[in-house]
Amino acid sequence: MIGSRRRAAWPLVLLGAFPGQADAQGVAFQASRLVASPDASVYSLSYTHRLLGPLGGALYGTRLTPRGDYRRALWGLGGEVTVFEGGEPGIYLIGGVEGGFTTGDSDVLWSGWTAGAGFEAVPLDFLSLAFEGRYHTISAPDLSGLQLGARFRVFWSTGGPPPQPAYTVAPPEEPPPDAPAVESALTAAGASGATAERLSAVVEAATAAMGRPYVWGGRGGADGGFDCSGLIQHAYGTQGIALPRVSRDQARAGAKVEKDLDALRPGDILTFSTRGGPVTHVGLYVGEGRFIHSASQGVQMSELSPDDVYGRWWWRRWVGARRILE
């Protein structure tokens, strides 16, 4: 009886495979109360993954226990899709399908769907806390109703640098700017002598790292490599200026600069969204439409231009700039 029930217990519709270009993945635990007749406790453990842009997905296992009936429990698997959820604070939408089997006195297969919204907070770089409200329907027994709950999620980057255009011809190599030219440009833009000197040293520290490999989580230590935010943190750290570790936090540091090439100064942090969602990449502006960053080819100089064949790819993904020193 048990064997036949379990062999027939997985008529699930899952929501597709997860493509490898996702930004983040994680594991989440959720506890909820289904307000139905009778009420039910709902617990689930899920694997979450960013899909594309604002879309995310999850595969999960779940257990539902009607209140006061501890001999009966509903076990199942499900899949869901989210919009605007995944490592960034704010409101998101959610919907999915699930199914499974019932234990206890009955031998019943069940299926259901769920849809709603939630609010996610991100107190730590690797941890999020969300509160959700959704409408949940279950076929047998009928436990349909409003479901309210909380979810804890631990997430991490899948690693690897942001994608870059595949060049059929190598991009031109640009010589790094020299310190006097950077200082002169900053002074002409209105920076004080002391600020110009410090920012020139920041640019010099970044250019000194050109040619080093991309290393996920790298800060230029024993492995000698950098990731994008590690390079920025290192360059400013040489001048005793502490910056956040990850790109999305660096995108909120300092003061906002108008998204205009003419408004930029050497030392500004450029922010990019390589997949149409939150900031996923940062670089250091060095003047004359160029910036230094660590990407798939290591620490390199790139052009930021709507007209340049090589710089157009970055131009289209450029979303903002931040100024650390006025």
C-alpha positions, 0 to 999 in steps of 0.5 A: 500500500505504502509503496504503491502510494509513493510510486504514484505520488509525484505527478508534479508540474515543475517550472523548468530548468534554471539557466546557468547565467543566474546571479545568485542562488540560495536555500530557504526555510519557510514557516506559514499558517494556512487560514482555512477550515481547518487551519494548517501549519505549512513548512517548506525547504527550497532551493532558489535561483535567479533566472533572468533579469527580475525573474527568479525560481525555486524548487521546494519540498513541503509539509502541511499539517491540519491543526489538531490532526497530527496523524495526517500530513500532506507531503509534496514537491513544488515549483514557483516563479518570483518577480523582483525577488532575490537578494535585494530589499523590496516587494516581490510577486510569487506564484507556483504549483505543487502536488504530493501525497497524504499520510495517515488514515487516507490514501489521497494524492493532492495538487494545488497552486499558490499566488501572492506577494511578499516583502524581503529585507536583506540584513546581511550580504548572505541572508534575507528575511521575507514576509509573505501573504498568498492565496493557497489552494489544495485539492484534497482535502480542501484546505484553500485559503489565505497563507501568511508566513515568514521565510529565512534564506541564505544565498550566495553568488554563483561566482564568475565574472560578468559576461562580456562581448565575444570579440572577433578582433582583440580590442585596442590596448589603452595605456593607463593614465599617468598621475599628473594627467589625472590630477590635472583633470580633477583640479580642472573639474573643481577638486581641491589639491588634496582631493585630486592627489588622493583620487590620483593615488586611487586610480594609480592603485587600480591601474597597477593591478592591470593584468591580474586575473579575475578571482571571485571574492578576490581582494588582491591577496595571496592569489593576486586576483580581484573580483570587480568590487574587490578591486574598487575596495582595494584601490580606495583602501590604499588611501585609508578609505573604507568601502563596502565589500560587494558591488550592490553596496558600493552602488549606494556609497558616496554621492550620486553622480549624473549619468552623463560622461561630461559629469564624471571625474576620475575616481568615480565608481561606475555601476553596471547591470549586466542582466537588467536587474540590480547592480552586478558590476562596478568599475573605476572611471579614469577619465577620457571615457575609460574605466578600469575593472575586473571582469572575465579577462582580468583587470583591464581598461575598457571604453564607455562609449555609445559609438565605440564598437567595444565600449557600446556593450558596457555603455548599454549596461551602465546604470549610474555612478557614485562619487566617494570624495568631493 
